[in-house]
Amino acid sequence: MKILGYKLTLLVFLITLLSGFYMRLPLLDNLIRSFVIYLVFSVLYMAMLLIINHITLESMKSSAAGKQPPDKDKLNHATPNMAK
């Protein structure tokens, strides 16, 4: 998955670079434009990965918390003592 993200961002850079050549932009303007688009795409990709990892971590925590046996102390305090 890490290599796929790297390849996608390089593909975006190359596409913007080639489109700049097609539009006959000067070389420096084309490189700056391509690099800025590359940075924006990379930041969006990183944000998406961060959100996905956070959601996965929270779902793993909640499923792990559901599988733990309940504490006996919590059960004793939660239920009233009927023997009195």
C-alpha positions in Angstrom: 0.0 0.0 0.0 2.9 2.4 0.7 4.4 1.8 -2.7 1.0 2.4 -4.4 0.7 5.8 -2.8 4.2 6.7 -3.9 3.4 5.6 -7.5 0.2 7.5 -7.6 1.8 10.7 -6.5 4.6 10.3 -9.1 2.0 9.6 -11.7 0.1 12.8 -10.8 3.4 14.7 -11.1 4.2 13.2 -14.5 0.7 13.9 -15.8 0.9 17.5 -14.8 4.4 17.9 -16.2 3.3 16.4 -19.6 0.2 18.5 -19.7 2.3 21.6 -19.1 4.5 20.6 -22.1 1.3 20.2 -24.1 0.1 23.7 -23.1 3.6 25.0 -24.1 4.4 26.5 -20.7 7.9 27.6 -19.9 10.0 24.9 -18.2 10.3 26.6 -14.8 6.6 27.5 -14.7 5.7 24.0 -15.6 8.0 22.5 -13.0 6.6 24.8 -10.3 3.0 24.1 -11.3 3.7 20.3 -11.3 5.4 20.4 -8.0 2.6 22.3 -6.3 0.0 20.0 -7.6 2.1 17.0 -6.5 2.4 18.5 -3.0 -1.4 19.1 -2.8 -2.2 15.6 -4.0 0.4 14.1 -1.5 -1.2 16.0 1.4 -4.6 14.8 0.4 -3.4 11.3 0.1 -1.7 11.4 3.5 -4.9 12.9 5.1 -6.9 10.1 3.6 -4.5 7.4 5.0 -4.5 9.1 8.4 -8.3 9.0 8.5 -8.5 5.4 7.4 -5.9 4.3 10.0 -7.7 6.2 12.8 -11.0 4.6 11.9 -9.4 1.1 11.7 -7.7 1.7 15.1 -10.9 2.8 16.8 -12.8 -0.2 15.4 -10.1 -2.6 16.6 -10.2 -1.0 20.1 -14.0 -1.2 20.3 -14.0 -4.8 19.2 -11.2 -5.7 21.6 -13.1 -4.0 24.4 -16.2 -6.0 23.7 -14.4 -9.3 24.0 -12.8 -8.6 27.4 -14.5 -10.3 30.4 -16.3 -7.9 32.6 -14.7 -6.8 35.9 -16.2 -8.4 39.0 -15.9 -5.2 41.0 -17.9 -3.3 38.4 -20.6 -5.9 38.4 -20.8 -5.9 42.3 -21.2 -2.2 42.4 -23.7 -2.1 39.5 -26.2 -4.5 41.0 -27.8 -3.7 44.3 -27.4 -6.2 47.1 -30.8 -7.8 47.6 -29.8 -9.8 50.7 -30.2 -6.8 53.0 
